[in-house]
């Protein structure tokens, strides 16, 4: 149940982020749900491999190369999902930054409370 709630929250964040950024377009809520699922799968399956393979450049760039990896993941989702368009690397980078901030806020609000 919690995964479903997170997917819906991320889909909502995709819609809001796409409405803010002129270089990102989502055709509707259904497409944003598909984007949320695809991004979750990409982040679970492909991103860890890329992070391991790029450890040297990530260390040299003090971690900033991880932003490039995130933008690449967004561009991959753009390639895979019909109804989701990102107009270039910089829009993908902006989209990934806003989504990261949004997911951090959602993560704080969806964590179960610990008993005192």
C-alpha positions as CSV (number, residue, x, y, z in Angstrom):
1,X,0.0,0.0,0.0
2,X,2.8,2.4,0.9
3,X,4.4,1.8,-2.6
4,X,1.2,2.8,-4.3
5,X,0.9,6.0,-2.2
6,X,4.5,6.9,-3.1
7,X,3.9,6.3,-6.8
8,X,0.8,8.5,-6.7
9,X,2.7,11.2,-4.8
10,X,5.6,11.1,-7.3
11,X,3.1,11.1,-10.2
12,X,1.5,14.3,-8.7
13,X,5.0,15.8,-8.4
14,X,5.8,14.9,-12.0
15,X,2.6,16.8,-13.0
16,X,3.4,19.8,-10.9
17,X,7.1,19.9,-12.0
18,X,6.1,19.6,-15.7
19,X,3.7,22.5,-15.3
20,X,6.5,24.7,-13.8
21,X,9.2,23.9,-16.3
22,X,8.4,25.0,-19.9
23,X,10.9,22.4,-21.3
24,X,9.1,19.4,-19.8
25,X,5.7,18.2,-20.9
26,X,3.4,15.4,-19.6
27,X,0.2,14.6,-21.5
28,X,-1.9,13.7,-18.5
29,X,-2.0,12.0,-15.1
30,X,-1.9,8.5,-16.6
31,X,1.4,9.4,-18.3
32,X,2.7,10.9,-15.1
33,X,2.0,7.6,-13.2
34,X,3.8,5.7,-16.0
35,X,6.7,8.2,-15.6
36,X,6.8,7.6,-11.8
37,X,6.9,3.8,-12.3
38,X,9.5,4.0,-15.0
39,X,11.7,6.3,-13.0
40,X,11.4,4.0,-10.0
41,X,12.4,1.0,-12.1
42,X,15.3,2.9,-13.7
43,X,16.5,4.1,-10.3
44,X,16.3,0.6,-8.8
45,X,17.9,-1.3,-11.7
46,X,20.1,0.9,-13.9
47,X,21.2,3.8,-11.6
48,X,23.2,1.6,-9.1
49,X,25.2,0.1,-11.9
50,X,26.0,3.5,-13.3
51,X,26.9,4.9,-9.9
52,X,29.4,2.1,-9.3
53,X,30.9,2.4,-12.8
54,X,31.4,6.2,-12.4
55,X,32.8,6.2,-8.9
56,X,36.2,7.8,-10.0
57,X,34.6,10.7,-11.9
58,X,32.0,11.2,-9.1
59,X,34.9,11.5,-6.6
60,X,36.8,13.9,-8.7
61,X,33.7,16.0,-9.3
62,X,32.9,15.9,-5.5
63,X,29.6,14.1,-6.2
64,X,28.3,16.6,-8.9
65,X,28.4,13.9,-11.5
66,X,25.5,12.2,-9.8
67,X,23.4,15.1,-11.1
68,X,24.4,14.2,-14.6
69,X,23.4,10.6,-13.9
70,X,20.0,11.8,-12.6
71,X,19.5,13.9,-15.7
72,X,20.4,10.9,-17.8
73,X,17.8,8.8,-16.0
74,X,15.1,11.4,-16.8
75,X,16.2,11.5,-20.4
76,X,15.9,7.7,-20.5
77,X,12.4,7.9,-19.1
78,X,11.6,10.5,-21.8
79,X,12.8,8.0,-24.4
80,X,10.7,5.1,-23.0
81,X,7.4,6.8,-22.0
82,X,5.0,8.2,-24.6
83,X,3.4,11.4,-23.4
84,X,6.5,12.6,-21.5
85,X,8.8,15.0,-23.3
86,X,12.0,16.6,-22.0
87,X,13.5,19.2,-24.3
88,X,17.2,18.6,-23.7
89,X,19.8,17.9,-21.0
90,X,19.3,21.1,-19.0
91,X,15.6,20.7,-18.7
92,X,16.2,17.1,-17.6
93,X,18.7,18.4,-15.0
94,X,16.2,21.0,-13.7
95,X,13.4,18.3,-13.6
96,X,15.6,15.9,-11.6
97,X,16.6,18.6,-9.1
98,X,13.0,19.7,-8.5
99,X,11.9,16.0,-8.3
100,X,14.7,15.2,-5.8
101,X,13.6,18.1,-3.6
102,X,10.0,17.1,-3.8
103,X,10.7,13.5,-3.0
104,X,12.7,14.6,0.0
105,X,9.7,16.6,1.3
106,X,7.3,13.7,0.5
107,X,9.7,11.3,2.2
108,X,9.5,13.3,5.4
109,X,5.8,13.4,5.3
110,X,5.2,9.7,4.5
111,X,7.5,8.1,7.0
112,X,5.6,6.4,9.8
113,X,5.9,8.0,13.2
114,X,8.1,6.2,15.7
115,X,6.6,5.5,19.1
116,X,8.0,7.6,21.9
